């Protein structure tokens, strides 16, 4: 679990550093804000308790945006921004579900 979140954080950091070097600070700020919104919506979609902090929600949202963005680009191409947003929320919900499933105690 920690390795997965660390990988997401490292990918977000590298991407942010590259974009900042290219002069895209507003894009990075938009990515962080949309990641927080997508992560929060992903947490709402999955039933049950989601004991995550703001940082984890942000990482889940960014990961969901990557998953949904790639899926939307592969399926729809450049059209369908609303569908891409919905796929991003679905990707974040999938990551939240994976986190919940991993945090459950094993039942015998």
N, C-alpha and C positions, 0 to 999 in steps of 0.2 A: 504494500500500500504506500509506504513512504517512498519507495523507489519510483513508483508510478508518478506520484505527485512531484517528486524531485525532477524526474524527466520532463514533465510538463513545464515546470518552472524554468528549467534550463533552456528548453526550446523557446519559451516566451522571452526569456532574457536575451538569448542570442538574436532572435528576430527583432526585438526592441532595440538592441544595440546597433544592428545593421540599419534599421530604419532611422534611428536617430542620427547615425553617421551620414545618412543620405538627406537629412534635413526634414524628416517627416514626423516631427514631435507631435503635431496635432493628430496624425493617424494613430500613433501609439496611445495617446490619451483617449481617442475614440475606441480603440481596441479594448482598453482596460474598462471603460464605461460599458461598452456593449457586452464584454465578458461578464461583468458583474450582473448585468440585467439578464443575460441568457442563463447564467448559473442560478440566479434566484428563481427564474421561471422553471428551470429544470428541477429544482428542489421542490417546487410547488406541485409539479406534475406527478412525482413519485410519492405514493402514500406512505405513511409511517413517519417516525421521527428521523430527522436529518441533522444530527448534532455536528454542524460544520461552522467554522468561523468565516469571516469575510474573505480571508486569504484563500481558503479552500474553495469557497464559492466562486471566487474570481478565477481560480485555476480550472475548476470544472467548467465554467462558462467559456473560457478560452479554448479548452480542449473540445468542448461541444461545438464551438464555432468552427474549429478546424475540421472536425468530423462532418458536420453538416455542410460546411462550405465545399469540401471535396466531393461529398456525395451529390450535392446540388449541382456543382459544376459538371460532374460526370454524367448525371441524369438529364439535367435541363439545359446545360450550356450557360450562356450569359443571361438568359431570360429568367424571369421568375424570382425576383428578389424576396418577395414575401414567402415563397416556398423555401428559399434558402434560409430565411430566418426561422421558419418552422422546423426545418431539418436541424438547424443549430440547437434549438430548444430540445428537440428529440435526442440529439447527440449528448447534450448535457444531462438529460434525464437518464439516458443509458449509463453514463459515467456515475451518476448518483446511485443508480440501482446497483452497479458493480461495487461501489464503495460500501453500500448497505449490506450487500450479500457477503462481502469479505469480512465486515466487522461483526457479523452474527456469530454467536458461539455455536460450535458444532453440536448437532442434536444426534442422539443415538437411538 
